Amino acid sequence: MVIFYEVKQVKGTDPVFFEYSKKLEDFQFNLMPVLKEKGYNLTENLDEITGFILHINDEPVGSIGLKKIDETTCEIVRVFIDENSRGYGHARLLFERAENHAKKLGYKKVEMVAWCKAKSALALYKKLGYNFSEEKESEWFAGLQYVELSKDL
């Protein structure tokens, strides 16, 4: 069987990108219920995001987004891979595409924030060359620990 990979660039308001933002939100609610209690929402302000959807044999399996911070820096957002598609390098493909797109747009740096409870995601970001801040405690989200990550392009 031939496997066909395609990463499609979409607007953040694209229905498939919205669906993946919702899947990520649900995943995070299961991992950290306090987020839901506090009104955490990943499906608002999607019009500010350029999304990328990974398709395998025409079926979506994951997403990543880019959001402008300033003229030289953008943020990686909404990273999610379907559970049965994890461990095959799909997130790496999405990061490569998003980072290459950021370079084409003239960005010099990408940043993102990650919850410390997402251990497998943190391991991936380290492999991808991201620099980590010290762990910080969220005042808004009942003391949940997070890190800020950055990478020069």
C-alpha positions as CSV (number, residue, x, y, z in Angstrom):
1,M,0.0,0.0,0.0
2,V,1.3,3.4,-0.9
3,I,1.0,6.1,1.8
4,F,0.5,9.7,0.5
5,Y,1.3,12.6,2.9
6,E,0.2,16.1,2.3
7,V,0.3,19.2,4.5
8,K,-2.3,21.7,3.5
9,Q,-2.1,25.3,4.5
10,V,-5.5,26.6,5.7
11,K,-7.0,29.6,7.4
12,G,-7.5,29.3,11.2
13,T,-11.2,29.4,10.6
14,D,-11.1,26.3,8.3
15,P,-13.6,23.7,9.6
16,V,-10.9,21.0,9.9
17,F,-8.5,23.3,11.7
18,F,-11.4,24.2,14.1
19,E,-12.1,20.5,14.7
20,Y,-8.4,19.9,15.6
21,S,-8.4,22.9,17.9
22,K,-11.4,21.4,19.6
23,K,-9.7,18.0,19.9
24,L,-6.7,19.6,21.5
25,E,-8.9,21.5,23.9
26,D,-10.7,18.3,24.9
27,F,-7.4,16.5,25.3
28,Q,-6.1,19.3,27.6
29,F,-9.4,19.3,29.6
30,N,-9.0,15.5,30.2
31,L,-5.3,16.0,31.3
32,M,-6.0,19.2,33.4
33,P,-9.7,19.6,34.3
34,V,-9.1,23.0,35.9
35,L,-8.7,24.4,32.4
36,K,-12.3,23.8,31.6
37,E,-13.4,25.1,35.0
38,K,-11.5,28.4,34.3
39,G,-13.0,28.9,30.8
40,Y,-9.9,28.0,28.8
41,N,-10.8,28.1,25.1
42,L,-8.8,27.1,22.0
43,T,-11.6,27.7,19.5
44,E,-11.7,31.5,19.7
45,N,-9.7,34.0,17.7
46,L,-8.8,31.4,15.0
47,D,-8.9,34.1,12.4
48,E,-5.5,35.3,13.7
49,I,-3.9,31.9,12.9
50,T,-2.5,30.3,9.7
51,G,-3.1,26.6,10.0
52,F,-1.6,23.5,8.6
53,I,-3.3,20.2,8.4
54,L,-1.5,16.9,7.8
55,H,-3.4,14.5,5.6
56,I,-2.4,10.9,5.1
57,N,-4.2,9.3,2.1
58,D,-6.6,12.3,2.1
59,E,-7.5,11.8,5.8
60,P,-6.6,14.5,8.3
61,V,-4.4,13.3,11.2
62,G,-3.0,16.4,12.8
63,S,-2.7,20.2,12.9
64,I,-0.4,23.0,13.8
65,G,-0.8,26.8,13.6
66,L,1.2,30.0,13.4
67,K,0.2,33.3,14.9
68,K,2.1,36.6,14.5
69,I,3.5,38.1,17.7
70,D,5.5,41.0,16.1
71,E,7.5,41.6,12.9
72,T,10.2,39.1,13.7
73,T,8.5,36.6,16.0
74,C,5.6,34.2,15.6
75,E,4.0,31.7,17.9
76,I,3.4,28.0,17.3
77,V,-0.1,27.1,18.4
78,R,-2.7,24.3,18.2
79,V,-0.4,21.4,17.8
80,F,-2.4,18.1,17.8
81,I,-1.9,14.7,16.3
82,D,-4.7,12.1,16.5
83,E,-3.9,9.5,19.1
84,N,-3.7,6.6,16.7
85,S,-1.3,8.5,14.5
86,R,1.3,9.5,17.1
87,G,4.8,8.1,17.2
88,Y,5.3,8.1,13.4
89,G,7.0,11.5,12.9
90,H,3.8,13.3,11.9
91,A,4.3,16.2,14.4
92,R,7.9,16.6,13.0
93,L,6.5,17.1,9.5
94,L,4.0,19.7,10.7
95,F,6.7,21.6,12.6
96,E,9.0,21.6,9.6
97,R,6.3,23.0,7.4
98,A,5.2,25.6,9.9
99,E,8.8,26.7,10.6
100,N,9.6,26.9,6.9
101,H,6.5,29.0,6.3
102,A,7.6,31.3,9.2
103,K,11.0,31.7,7.6
104,K,9.4,32.6,4.2
105,L,7.4,35.3,5.9
106,G,10.6,36.8,7.4
107,Y,10.2,35.7,11.0
108,K,13.5,35.1,12.8
109,K,12.1,33.3,15.9
110,V,9.2,31.1,16.9
111,E,7.9,30.8,20.4
112,M,5.3,28.7,22.1
113,V,3.9,27.7,25.5
114,A,3.5,24.1,26.7
115,W,2.0,22.6,29.8
116,C,4.5,20.7,31.9
117,K,2.0,17.8,32.2
118,A,2.4,17.1,28.4
119,K,5.6,15.1,28.9
120,S,5.7,13.5,25.5
121,A,5.1,16.8,23.8
122,L,8.0,18.4,25.8
123,A,10.3,15.6,24.8
124,L,9.4,16.2,21.1
125,Y,10.0,19.9,21.4
126,K,13.4,19.3,22.9
127,K,14.3,17.0,20.0
128,L,13.2,19.7,17.6
129,G,15.7,22.1,19.1
130,Y,13.5,24.3,21.2
131,N,14.9,26.2,24.1
132,F,13.0,25.9,27.4
133,S,12.4,28.5,30.1
134,E,12.3,27.5,33.7
135,E,9.0,26.0,34.8
136,K,6.5,28.7,35.7
137,E,3.3,28.6,37.6
138,S,0.1,29.9,36.0
139,E,-1.8,32.2,38.4
140,W,-4.9,32.1,36.2
141,F,-5.0,28.3,35.9
142,A,-4.8,27.3,39.6
143,G,-1.0,26.9,39.7
144,L,-0.6,24.6,36.7
145,Q,3.0,24.5,35.6
146,Y,4.1,25.5,32.1
147,V,7.2,26.4,30.1
148,E,7.9,29.0,27.4
149,L,9.8,27.6,24.4
150,S,11.6,29.4,21.7
151,K,13.7,28.6,18.6
152,D,15.7,30.8,16.3
153,L,14.9,30.2,12.6
